[in-house]
Amino acid sequence: MSFVLTLTRRAIVGAKGAPSKRPRIEGRVARREQRAAYLFLSPWIFGLVCFTAGPVITSVILSLTNYSIAFPTQWVGLQNYWTMVHDPIFWQSLKVTLTYVLMSVPLYLVAGLGVSLLLNMKRRGVNLFRTVVFLPYVISGVAVAIMWSSLLDPNFGGVNWLLRHLGVANPPLWLESPTWALPAVVLIGLWAVGGGAIIYLAGLQNIPEQLYEAAAIDGAGTWQRFRYVTFPMLTPTLLFVLLTSLVSAFQVFDVVFVLAGGPQGTAGSALNFYLLNMWTQGFGNGRLGYASGLAWILVVISGLVIAVIFRTGGRWVYYEHEG
Amino acid sequence: MNLKAITQGDSGTAPVAELAPEVAVQPRRLVRRGLAIAGSIGWYLGLLLVCAFILLPVSWMLTAALKPDLAPVYTIPPQWFPTHDWHWDNFYRVMVNPLFPFLRYMLNTLFVVFANILGILISCSLVAYPFARMRFRGREPLFYVIIITMLIPWQALVVPQFFFFYHIGWYGTYLPLIIPSFGGNAFFIFLIRQYMRSIPKELDEAARVDGLSYFQIYWRILLPLCVPVLTVCAVFTFIWNWNNLLGPLLYLSNNSQYTVAIGLASLYQGTITKTNMLMAGNLLSMIPPAIVFLVIQKRLIGGIATLGLKG
């Protein structure tokens, strides 16, 4: 979501750079240009109506009905939302997702920053390291989940083998334990932390070298250079990564869908993420109207969280051009 | 450790090495040199640990895939490397397995992927062109609409899209997975439009004077120059669709239609699965996106950095 805000800002700045006179559409040539333009736009207009704007409106309407494939649809008003509030499974799934957000987002934020600081140094072999760290970004959630389910097997998996060798007598049961299933998902997500590191690295490389030189002349040490140059210059990137991480943490689906339905997913409700519950209600139980309502509640919750962060971001984010 | 490594590294080593011997023996410089070496070692150690965390799981999967059927894949204590019996034929067997026709899944996925790439390249470049080059009423508001559509989260679209495709009879076909790409994608339209704006305008003005139509300018002049950005779009489309679970999960009902992602998920969730086969299939599923990534790494990373598309 945040990238959109960046894009909007960029688009506005870009528009200011270009001659900003409103295009005056006059004359036959201009009218022909306009007609041609809309012809070029037609695939997108078709897509907008059928696959984006249309569905959004339909979704709101569906959430006010008891739509399911098997039964005739009836208008039920706010009934779906009323049911939700009284459904313990809804609250449970919300709790799981929020816990996951609180556990994973700070961890990924810090780990991604640490890794990208390492990858930002020009040393022999850094390109090879970058390739390895970024590679998990392209691997599917399904493949990652299956790989880790084998590693996290409590008795035969590689992780507990390692833990036993490190002297942990009773390593956790991971996906089979209600307590450890969620941390296991956090650990699995950590494997692909390179996705965030890519964005950090781009931010790091945009910091002008002169700032470090000036700091060095002023006698700034390692920590001071990080504290007073790198960190402030990186705060816009941090906000950006924070917002995208939040969005993806709220929307976790693939990995938990695979794990919760698998042979090890005995932890049950511990992995019942919000969207997994939405999936089960909508496509498992056939309550598609109810599922639409669930979707909108998540949109509102994540939208609120993001708006709060975006508003308070001004306090700690440093934009160079503002001085 | 990390921070020390960062700042000591670049600035520290080179000047010290060039110093005259009598200066170099000064204790402060020795300390500094020592710190630089420590920083270097710390840096390598840190990154090797990170890489081990990423690569060891993959190697675990490889060894699990190579183990024989009868011997349990999991033994106590776990055997990381199979000491004998390397069953490379597992990879072949998983491809032609009748219960789990992995090769079929691969071909199905490739079909969906390439249809999507075609759709994305055609629609997004067509739509980007007027936004980059032409004057028409409603250009600015429509561009904001494009940006706003990027804000719509997928979960709000899942049910109504299913509703729509189900009622027009596309359930159980590949059409719901393919046709939307012909309606354009906001990210890619934006990316291509930005790229087109960087192409000198004189080029198409000259072509206009020569009497080329708008479509000819788009087709013959701008499109060939846009190959770099179109490659980025194609690669993202490849990776996203190769990995897409939700679409196939919603719309494909028949095992012979399955794509790799849903095939693997259902194999994993099945009860009679042999772990070596599962891991062999899983490893195979990772290879195409990994190859694409390795081939076009630089541009892909550039694209992620610009758009902030985080997994």
Interface residues (C-beta under 8 A of the other chain):
Chain A: M1 S2 F3 V4 T6 L7 T8 A11 G14 A15 P23 I25 A30 E33 Q34 A36 A37 Y38 F40 L41 P43 W44 F46 G47 L48 C50 F51 T52 A53 G54 P55 V56 T58 S59 L62 Y67 I69 G114 V115 L117 L118 L119 N120 M121 K122 R123 G125 F129 T131 V132 V133 F134 L135 P136 Y137 V138 I139 S140 G141 V142 A143 A145 I146 M147 W148 S149 S150 L151 D153 N155 F156 G157 G158 W161 L190 W191 A192 G194 G195 G196 I198 I199 L201 A202 A216 G221 T222 W223 R225 F226 F240 V241 T244 S245 V247 S248 Q251 F253 D254 F257 V258 G261 G262 P263 L275 M278 G282 F283 L288 A291 S292 A295 W296 L298 V299 S302
Chain B: N2 L3 K4 A5 I6 T7 Q8 G9 D10 S11 S40 W43 Y44 G46 L47 V50 C51 F53 I54 L55 L56 P57 V58 W60 M61 A64 V73 Y74 T75 I76 P77 P78 W80 I122 S123 L126 V127 Y129 P130 M134 R135 F136 R137 R139 E140 L142 F143 Y144 V145 I146 I147 I148 T149 M150 L151 I152 P153 W154 Q155 A156 L157 V158 V159 P160 Q161 F162 F163 F164 Y166 P180 F182 G183 G184 I189 F190 Q194 R197 Y214 F215 Y218 I239 W242 N243 L245 L246 L249 L250 A261 I262 L264 A265 Y268 Q269 T271 T275 L278 M279 N282 S285 M286 P289 A290 V292 F293 L294 Q297 I301 I304 A305 T306 L307 G308 L309 K310 G311
